[in-house]
Protein backbone atom coordinates (compact mmCIF):
# COMPACT_ATOMS: atom_id res chain seq x y z
CA UNK A 1 0.00 0.00 0.00
CA UNK A 2 1.26 3.41 -0.82
CA UNK A 3 2.34 5.55 2.07
CA UNK A 4 1.33 9.04 1.16
CA UNK A 5 3.00 12.02 2.72
CA UNK A 6 -0.35 13.13 4.16
CA UNK A 7 0.01 16.47 2.42
CA UNK A 8 -2.84 18.76 1.49
CA UNK A 9 -3.57 18.46 -2.22
CA UNK A 10 -4.64 22.10 -2.15
CA UNK A 11 -1.14 23.39 -1.42
CA UNK A 12 -0.14 23.22 -5.08
CA UNK A 13 3.45 24.43 -5.04
CA UNK A 14 4.46 22.37 -2.03
CA UNK A 15 2.93 19.04 -3.02
CA UNK A 16 5.85 17.68 -5.04
CA UNK A 17 8.43 18.90 -2.53
CA UNK A 18 6.59 17.37 0.42
CA UNK A 19 6.15 14.05 -1.38
CA UNK A 20 9.88 14.05 -2.25
CA UNK A 21 10.73 14.61 1.42
CA UNK A 22 8.46 11.73 2.43
CA UNK A 23 10.12 9.46 -0.15
CA UNK A 24 13.54 10.32 1.21
CA UNK A 25 12.37 9.58 4.76
CA UNK A 26 11.16 6.16 3.67
CA UNK A 27 7.41 6.76 3.85
CA UNK A 28 6.37 5.71 0.34
CA UNK A 29 6.11 1.95 0.24
CA UNK A 30 3.34 -0.43 -0.76
CA UNK A 31 2.24 -3.40 1.35
CA UNK A 32 2.52 -6.77 -0.36
CA UNK A 33 -0.69 -8.67 -1.15
CA UNK A 34 0.42 -11.62 1.02
CA UNK A 35 0.69 -9.36 4.08
CA UNK A 36 -2.63 -7.60 3.37
CA UNK A 37 -4.20 -11.07 3.05
CA UNK A 38 -2.74 -12.20 6.38
CA UNK A 39 -4.06 -9.11 8.13
CA UNK A 40 -7.50 -9.43 6.49
CA UNK A 41 -7.79 -13.04 7.71
CA UNK A 42 -7.47 -11.84 11.31
CA UNK A 43 -10.02 -8.99 11.30
CA UNK A 44 -13.05 -9.68 13.54
CA UNK A 45 -15.84 -9.09 11.01
CA UNK A 46 -16.64 -7.39 7.70
CA UNK A 47 -17.02 -3.62 8.02
CA UNK A 48 -16.63 -0.31 6.19
CA UNK A 49 -12.90 0.42 6.11
CA UNK A 50 -11.34 3.78 5.30
CA UNK A 51 -7.95 3.74 3.56
CA UNK A 52 -6.80 7.35 4.10
CA UNK A 53 -3.19 6.79 2.99
CA UNK A 54 -3.91 4.86 -0.19
CA UNK A 55 -4.66 5.26 -3.84
CA UNK A 56 -7.10 2.84 -5.47
CA UNK A 57 -5.56 -0.45 -6.51
CA UNK A 58 -3.36 -0.95 -3.45
CA UNK A 59 -3.14 -4.33 -1.72
CA UNK A 60 -5.72 -3.53 0.97
CA UNK A 61 -8.12 -2.13 -1.67
CA UNK A 62 -7.84 -5.43 -3.57
CA UNK A 63 -7.79 -7.88 -0.64
CA UNK A 64 -10.23 -6.50 1.97
CA UNK A 65 -13.34 -6.71 -0.29
CA UNK A 66 -12.59 -10.43 -0.78
CA UNK A 67 -13.22 -10.75 2.98
CA UNK A 68 -16.52 -8.84 2.88
CA UNK A 69 -15.24 -5.36 3.73
CA UNK A 70 -16.46 -2.22 2.00
CA UNK A 71 -13.37 -0.14 1.22
CA UNK A 72 -13.17 3.63 0.74
CA UNK A 73 -9.88 5.20 -0.41
CA UNK A 74 -9.37 8.94 -0.04
CA UNK A 75 -6.58 11.16 -1.24
CA UNK A 76 -5.27 14.20 0.58
CA UNK A 77 -4.28 15.35 4.02
CA UNK A 78 -5.28 12.71 6.57
CA UNK A 79 -5.26 15.30 9.36
CA UNK A 80 -7.66 17.63 7.55
CA UNK A 81 -9.96 14.97 6.08
CA UNK A 82 -13.02 13.69 7.89
CA UNK A 83 -13.69 9.97 7.57
CA UNK A 84 -16.32 9.04 4.98
CA UNK A 85 -19.77 8.59 6.48
CA UNK A 86 -20.24 5.10 7.90
CA UNK A 87 -16.52 4.46 8.44
CA UNK A 88 -15.96 1.87 11.16
CA UNK A 89 -12.22 1.30 10.92
CA UNK A 90 -8.86 2.08 9.34
CA UNK A 91 -6.68 -0.81 8.19
CA UNK A 92 -3.52 0.61 6.74
CA UNK A 93 0.20 1.13 6.47
CA UNK A 94 0.60 4.78 7.51
CA UNK A 95 3.80 6.81 7.15
CA UNK A 96 6.11 5.68 9.94
CA UNK A 97 7.48 9.21 10.33
CA UNK A 98 4.06 10.37 11.59
CA UNK A 99 3.00 7.26 13.51
CA UNK A 100 2.27 9.02 16.80
CA UNK A 101 0.19 11.71 15.12
CA UNK A 102 -1.77 9.07 13.20
CA UNK A 103 -2.60 7.15 16.39
CA UNK A 104 -3.65 10.34 18.21
CA UNK A 105 -5.88 11.40 15.29
CA UNK A 106 -7.56 7.99 15.05
CA UNK A 107 -8.22 8.07 18.79
CA UNK A 108 -9.75 11.56 18.42
CA UNK A 109 -11.99 10.23 15.65
CA UNK A 110 -12.99 7.23 17.79
CA UNK A 111 -12.14 4.76 15.03
CA UNK A 112 -10.93 1.20 15.38
CA UNK A 113 -7.70 0.48 13.54
CA UNK A 114 -5.17 -2.13 12.53
CA UNK A 115 -1.96 -0.39 11.47
CA UNK A 116 1.37 -1.68 10.27
CA UNK A 117 3.98 -0.08 12.53
CA UNK A 118 7.71 -0.48 13.22
CA UNK A 119 8.43 -3.10 15.89
CA UNK A 120 10.93 -0.91 17.76
CA UNK A 121 8.20 1.65 18.39
CA UNK A 122 6.80 -0.73 21.00
CA UNK A 123 9.68 0.35 23.25
CA UNK A 124 8.16 3.84 23.35
CA UNK A 125 5.16 2.83 25.45
CA UNK A 126 2.82 5.10 23.51
CA UNK A 127 1.34 2.30 21.38
CA UNK A 128 0.02 0.46 24.42
CA UNK A 129 -1.56 3.62 25.80
CA UNK A 130 -3.84 3.49 22.75
CA UNK A 131 -4.05 -0.12 21.57
CA UNK A 132 -4.09 -3.52 23.16
CA UNK A 133 -3.76 -5.97 20.28
CA UNK A 134 -0.63 -6.99 18.46
CA UNK A 135 0.10 -9.14 15.40
CA UNK A 136 3.73 -10.13 15.03
CA UNK A 137 5.39 -11.69 12.00
CA UNK A 138 8.20 -14.20 12.49
CA UNK A 139 9.60 -13.11 9.15
CA UNK A 140 10.28 -9.49 8.31
CA UNK A 141 7.62 -7.77 6.21
CA UNK A 142 8.84 -6.48 2.86
CA UNK A 143 7.38 -3.67 0.76
CA UNK A 144 7.48 -2.38 -2.80
CA UNK A 145 7.93 1.09 -4.28
CA UNK A 146 4.88 0.66 -6.51
CA UNK A 147 1.81 -1.52 -6.56
CA UNK A 148 2.79 -4.97 -7.83
CA UNK A 149 6.42 -3.89 -8.03
CA UNK A 150 9.64 -5.65 -7.11
CA UNK A 151 9.79 -6.68 -3.46
CA UNK A 152 12.28 -4.68 -1.40
CA UNK A 153 13.97 -5.58 1.86
CA UNK A 154 12.55 -2.49 3.55
CA UNK A 155 12.00 -1.26 6.12
CA UNK A 156 15.20 -2.38 7.79
CA UNK A 157 13.33 -3.28 10.95
CA UNK A 158 10.58 -5.73 11.74
CA UNK A 159 7.01 -4.53 11.64
CA UNK A 160 3.92 -5.41 13.67
CA UNK A 161 0.22 -4.74 13.31
CA UNK A 162 -1.05 -2.61 16.17
CA UNK A 163 -4.81 -2.65 16.78
CA UNK A 164 -7.36 -1.33 19.23
CA UNK A 165 -9.95 -4.06 18.86
CA UNK A 166 -10.10 -5.22 15.22
CA UNK A 167 -8.06 -8.40 15.50
CA UNK A 168 -9.54 -11.81 16.30
CA UNK A 169 -7.13 -12.24 19.25
CA UNK A 170 -5.14 -9.86 21.43
CA UNK A 171 -1.81 -11.44 20.47
CA UNK A 172 -1.18 -13.18 17.15
CA UNK A 173 2.12 -14.59 15.86
CA UNK A 174 2.29 -15.26 12.13
CA UNK A 175 4.72 -18.08 11.26
C-alpha positions as CSV (number, residue, x, y, z in Angstrom):
1,X,0.0,0.0,0.0
2,X,1.3,3.4,-0.8
3,X,2.3,5.5,2.1
4,X,1.3,9.0,1.2
5,X,3.0,12.0,2.7
6,X,-0.4,13.1,4.2
7,X,0.0,16.5,2.4
8,X,-2.8,18.8,1.5
9,X,-3.6,18.5,-2.2
10,X,-4.6,22.1,-2.2
11,X,-1.1,23.4,-1.4
12,X,-0.1,23.2,-5.1
13,X,3.4,24.4,-5.0
14,X,4.5,22.4,-2.0
15,X,2.9,19.0,-3.0
16,X,5.9,17.7,-5.0
17,X,8.4,18.9,-2.5
18,X,6.6,17.4,0.4
19,X,6.2,14.1,-1.4
20,X,9.9,14.0,-2.3
21,X,10.7,14.6,1.4
22,X,8.5,11.7,2.4
23,X,10.1,9.5,-0.1
24,X,13.5,10.3,1.2
25,X,12.4,9.6,4.8
26,X,11.2,6.2,3.7
27,X,7.4,6.8,3.9
28,X,6.4,5.7,0.3
29,X,6.1,1.9,0.2
30,X,3.3,-0.4,-0.8
31,X,2.2,-3.4,1.3
32,X,2.5,-6.8,-0.4
33,X,-0.7,-8.7,-1.2
34,X,0.4,-11.6,1.0
35,X,0.7,-9.4,4.1
36,X,-2.6,-7.6,3.4
37,X,-4.2,-11.1,3.0
38,X,-2.7,-12.2,6.4
39,X,-4.1,-9.1,8.1
40,X,-7.5,-9.4,6.5
41,X,-7.8,-13.0,7.7
42,X,-7.5,-11.8,11.3
43,X,-10.0,-9.0,11.3
44,X,-13.0,-9.7,13.5
45,X,-15.8,-9.1,11.0
46,X,-16.6,-7.4,7.7
47,X,-17.0,-3.6,8.0
48,X,-16.6,-0.3,6.2
49,X,-12.9,0.4,6.1
50,X,-11.3,3.8,5.3
51,X,-7.9,3.7,3.6
52,X,-6.8,7.4,4.1
53,X,-3.2,6.8,3.0
54,X,-3.9,4.9,-0.2
55,X,-4.7,5.3,-3.8
56,X,-7.1,2.8,-5.5
57,X,-5.6,-0.4,-6.5
58,X,-3.4,-0.9,-3.4
59,X,-3.1,-4.3,-1.7
60,X,-5.7,-3.5,1.0
61,X,-8.1,-2.1,-1.7
62,X,-7.8,-5.4,-3.6
63,X,-7.8,-7.9,-0.6
64,X,-10.2,-6.5,2.0
65,X,-13.3,-6.7,-0.3
66,X,-12.6,-10.4,-0.8
67,X,-13.2,-10.7,3.0
68,X,-16.5,-8.8,2.9
69,X,-15.2,-5.4,3.7
70,X,-16.5,-2.2,2.0
71,X,-13.4,-0.1,1.2
72,X,-13.2,3.6,0.7
73,X,-9.9,5.2,-0.4
74,X,-9.4,8.9,0.0
75,X,-6.6,11.2,-1.2
76,X,-5.3,14.2,0.6
77,X,-4.3,15.4,4.0
78,X,-5.3,12.7,6.6
79,X,-5.3,15.3,9.4
80,X,-7.7,17.6,7.5
81,X,-10.0,15.0,6.1
82,X,-13.0,13.7,7.9
83,X,-13.7,10.0,7.6
84,X,-16.3,9.0,5.0
85,X,-19.8,8.6,6.5
86,X,-20.2,5.1,7.9
87,X,-16.5,4.5,8.4
88,X,-16.0,1.9,11.2
89,X,-12.2,1.3,10.9
90,X,-8.9,2.1,9.3
91,X,-6.7,-0.8,8.2
92,X,-3.5,0.6,6.7
93,X,0.2,1.1,6.5
94,X,0.6,4.8,7.5
95,X,3.8,6.8,7.2
96,X,6.1,5.7,9.9
97,X,7.5,9.2,10.3
98,X,4.1,10.4,11.6
99,X,3.0,7.3,13.5
100,X,2.3,9.0,16.8
101,X,0.2,11.7,15.1
102,X,-1.8,9.1,13.2
103,X,-2.6,7.2,16.4
104,X,-3.6,10.3,18.2
105,X,-5.9,11.4,15.3
106,X,-7.6,8.0,15.0
107,X,-8.2,8.1,18.8
108,X,-9.8,11.6,18.4
109,X,-12.0,10.2,15.6
110,X,-13.0,7.2,17.8
111,X,-12.1,4.8,15.0
112,X,-10.9,1.2,15.4
113,X,-7.7,0.5,13.5
114,X,-5.2,-2.1,12.5
115,X,-2.0,-0.4,11.5
116,X,1.4,-1.7,10.3
117,X,4.0,-0.1,12.5
118,X,7.7,-0.5,13.2
119,X,8.4,-3.1,15.9
120,X,10.9,-0.9,17.8
121,X,8.2,1.6,18.4
122,X,6.8,-0.7,21.0
123,X,9.7,0.3,23.3
124,X,8.2,3.8,23.3
125,X,5.2,2.8,25.5
126,X,2.8,5.1,23.5
127,X,1.3,2.3,21.4
128,X,0.0,0.5,24.4
129,X,-1.6,3.6,25.8
130,X,-3.8,3.5,22.7
131,X,-4.1,-0.1,21.6
132,X,-4.1,-3.5,23.2
133,X,-3.8,-6.0,20.3
134,X,-0.6,-7.0,18.5
135,X,0.1,-9.1,15.4
136,X,3.7,-10.1,15.0
137,X,5.4,-11.7,12.0
138,X,8.2,-14.2,12.5
139,X,9.6,-13.1,9.1
140,X,10.3,-9.5,8.3
141,X,7.6,-7.8,6.2
142,X,8.8,-6.5,2.9
143,X,7.4,-3.7,0.8
144,X,7.5,-2.4,-2.8
145,X,7.9,1.1,-4.3
146,X,4.9,0.7,-6.5
147,X,1.8,-1.5,-6.6
148,X,2.8,-5.0,-7.8
149,X,6.4,-3.9,-8.0
150,X,9.6,-5.6,-7.1
151,X,9.8,-6.7,-3.5
152,X,12.3,-4.7,-1.4
153,X,14.0,-5.6,1.9
154,X,12.5,-2.5,3.5
155,X,12.0,-1.3,6.1
156,X,15.2,-2.4,7.8
157,X,13.3,-3.3,10.9
158,X,10.6,-5.7,11.7
159,X,7.0,-4.5,11.6
160,X,3.9,-5.4,13.7
161,X,0.2,-4.7,13.3
162,X,-1.1,-2.6,16.2
163,X,-4.8,-2.7,16.8
164,X,-7.4,-1.3,19.2
165,X,-9.9,-4.1,18.9
166,X,-10.1,-5.2,15.2
167,X,-8.1,-8.4,15.5
168,X,-9.5,-11.8,16.3
169,X,-7.1,-12.2,19.2
170,X,-5.1,-9.9,21.4
171,X,-1.8,-11.4,20.5
172,X,-1.2,-13.2,17.1
173,X,2.1,-14.6,15.9
174,X,2.3,-15.3,12.1
175,X,4.7,-18.1,11.3
